[in-house]
């Protein structure tokens, strides 16, 4: 298939049940991430942990928490992704992208207010985010494209943000 990255998101599948020991959940998750890394590495695939905002799950909400679990795996194929929408919901700022930049391998972005594909090439929040991001992979998410013009505007905005790297 040519896949180069697998993202581990899925807020419901990693919800820690009430009464289950958090430390045990962390150990189980790290074990599974390591196994995934072992399977992914020979294929040249990176496993990226996606932090999900606290309103959606009770486990791995911030980039820092994902980075900690990444470190606990000790596997070179296990990294972190940053999702602008999830970051906003967890209170993570661009500083976290800078702090954990060496671990972040993928970036998702979205226009926060309208929850759609970003189209404003001058959006300062997006420009700061992309300037802080050290990786090469970025994608957009949000509502479906409605027109070819919407898709073109989103592509132009992404190119503008990527060009804002210093």
C-alpha positions in Angstrom: 0.0 0.0 0.0 2.9 2.3 0.4 1.9 3.5 3.9 4.6 5.4 5.7 2.7 6.2 8.9 0.1 4.7 11.2 -1.7 7.1 13.6 -2.9 5.7 16.9 -5.8 7.9 17.8 -9.3 6.4 18.4 -10.4 8.1 21.6 -13.0 5.5 22.6 -10.7 2.4 22.1 -8.2 3.8 24.5 -10.6 5.1 27.2 -9.5 3.7 30.6 -12.5 2.1 32.3 -13.5 3.5 35.7 -11.6 1.7 38.4 -8.9 0.3 36.1 -5.4 1.2 37.3 -4.0 4.0 35.2 -0.5 2.7 35.6 -1.5 -0.7 34.3 -3.3 0.9 31.3 -0.1 2.9 30.6 2.0 -0.3 30.7 -0.4 -2.2 28.4 -0.5 0.7 25.9 3.3 1.0 25.9 3.6 -2.8 25.3 1.2 -2.5 22.3 3.0 0.5 20.9 6.3 -1.4 21.1 4.8 -4.4 19.3 3.4 -2.1 16.6 6.8 -0.5 16.3 8.4 -3.9 15.8 6.0 -4.7 13.0 6.2 -1.3 11.4 10.0 -0.8 11.5 10.9 -3.3 8.8 8.3 -1.8 6.5 9.7 1.7 7.0 6.5 2.8 8.8 6.3 5.2 11.7 3.7 4.7 14.4 2.5 8.1 15.6 0.6 8.6 18.9 -2.2 11.2 18.6 -3.1 13.1 21.7 -6.9 13.5 21.9 -8.6 16.3 23.9 -9.9 15.5 27.4 -13.5 15.9 26.4 -13.1 12.8 24.2 -10.9 10.5 26.2 -9.3 10.1 29.6 -5.9 8.9 28.3 -3.2 10.7 26.3 -4.6 14.1 26.1 -1.5 16.3 25.5 1.6 16.2 23.4 3.7 15.9 26.6 1.8 12.8 27.6 2.2 11.3 24.2 5.9 12.1 24.2 6.3 10.4 27.6 4.7 7.2 26.3 6.8 7.4 23.2 9.9 7.5 25.4 8.7 4.6 27.5 8.5 2.4 24.4 12.2 2.9 23.6 11.3 2.2 20.0 12.7 4.4 17.2 9.6 3.7 15.0 7.2 5.1 17.6 6.7 8.9 17.5 4.1 11.5 18.2 1.7 13.5 16.0 0.2 16.9 16.7 -3.3 17.8 15.8 -4.2 21.5 16.0 -7.8 20.9 17.0 -6.9 18.4 19.7 -4.1 20.6 20.9 -6.6 23.5 21.3 -9.0 21.3 23.3 -6.2 20.1 25.6 -4.7 23.5 26.2 -1.5 22.7 24.3 0.1 25.6 22.5 2.7 26.0 19.8 5.3 25.8 22.6 4.6 22.1 22.9 5.3 21.6 19.2 8.7 23.3 19.8 9.4 21.4 23.1 8.7 18.0 21.6 9.6 18.8 18.0 12.1 16.0 17.6 9.4 13.4 18.3 6.6 14.9 16.2 6.4 13.3 12.8 3.0 14.4 11.6 0.8 17.5 11.9 -2.9 17.7 11.4 -4.5 21.1 11.0 -7.9 22.6 10.9 -9.6 26.0 11.0 -10.5 26.1 14.6 -13.5 28.4 14.6 -15.4 26.8 11.7 -14.0 23.3 12.1 -13.2 23.0 8.5 -10.3 22.9 6.1 -8.1 26.0 6.7 -8.5 28.5 3.9 -7.1 31.7 5.3 -3.5 31.9 4.1 -2.9 34.8 6.6 -4.1 32.9 9.7 -1.4 33.8 12.3 -2.1 30.8 14.5 -1.5 28.5 11.6 1.6 30.3 10.6 3.0 30.0 14.1 2.2 26.3 14.2 3.9 25.6 10.9 6.9 27.7 11.8 7.3 25.6 15.0 6.8 22.3 13.3 10.1 20.6 12.3 8.6 17.6 10.4 7.7 17.2 6.8 4.2 15.7 6.8 1.1 17.8 7.3 -2.5 17.2 6.5 -5.7 19.0 6.8 -8.9 17.8 8.2 -12.4 19.0 8.7 -15.7 19.0 6.8 -15.8 17.6 3.4 -14.6 19.8 0.5 -17.7 21.4 -1.0 -16.2 22.7 -4.2 -13.0 22.6 -6.2 -12.4 26.2 -5.1 -12.5 25.2 -1.4 -9.9 22.5 -2.1 -7.7 25.0 -4.0 -8.0 27.6 -1.2 -7.1 24.9 1.4 -4.0 23.8 -0.6 -2.9 27.5 -1.1 -3.3 28.1 2.6 -1.2 25.0 3.5 1.5 26.0 1.1 1.5 29.5 2.6 1.8 28.1 6.1 4.6 25.8 5.1 6.4 28.7 3.4 6.3 30.5 6.8 9.0 28.2 8.2 12.0 30.2 9.2 
